[in-house]
Amino acid sequence: MRALGPYGGSAPGYRLTTFLIDGESALDAGCLTDALPLPAQRRVRRVFLTHAHFDHMASLPMLMENLYGQGPGLDILAPEPVLSTLGRDILNGRIWPDFRRLPSREKPSVRLRVLAEGRPYRAGAVSFTPFSVSHVVPAYGYIVSKPGRSVLFSGDTEQTDRLWEAARRARNLKAIFLELSFSDTQLTIARVSRHLTPSMVREELPKAPPRVPIFLYHMKPPSLARIRREIGAVDEPRLRLLESERGFRF
């Protein structure tokens, strides 16, 4: 698994949120076409979305275009509210071509597949189970599992017990990937936009499973330096800020 992009904003050297779970499955699509050369893009068969905000699917339209006519097509998977927004607001023939109808309705190059909350979806050796979190639009975290072990992705969320309930359900949890967007000096915008800050993360730590490392992602680049200082002041060895191209085995 590779964190192609761990950031919640875009600037040179800061890639938008994207995790390549294996060569064929990605979680979110902020930077797939920026991070992967064309041969690697052609291996991608499916993208799981946490929600429909632009920083989590900015590269998805370009990926659709790059994969057009290349192999079996692309599956986009998420609970219905996320896919409904994608279909209505992006694949509408005005913002972007509707690849669900190209080259034809009978043989589309892109397929939207609805996931049921709480129900695993198997993709090869990996299962993806969405669970709802608390954000300004319908949003979901995922438990990503292989036989006998799992990791958890929060997606974009404010403080919510649903995240930790999902963590307790996860089998042999190896890591938690937790969003952290703003510094504590930006509490107002964090609360309005339903994101986390270092002080909020500190308050959530007692709810987290013990001894499981927590990798923080989705930092806004203008806030990153202050976030580093504030997380350092928390003095919790489980907390680690994620960087681009970090690889994991689970």
Secondary structure, 3 states (H helix, E strand, C coil): CEEEECECCCECCECECEEECCCCEEECCCCHHHHCCHHHHHHCCEEECCCCCHHHCCCHHHHHHHHCCCCCCEEEEECHHHHHHHHHHCCCCCCCCCHHHCECCCCECEEEEECCCCCCEEECCEEEEEEECCCCCCCEEEEEEECCEEEEECCCCCCCHHHHHHHHHCCCEEEEEEECCCCHHHHHHHHHHCCCCHHHHHHHHHHCCCCCCEEEECECHHHHHHHHHHHHHHCCCCEEECCCCEECCC
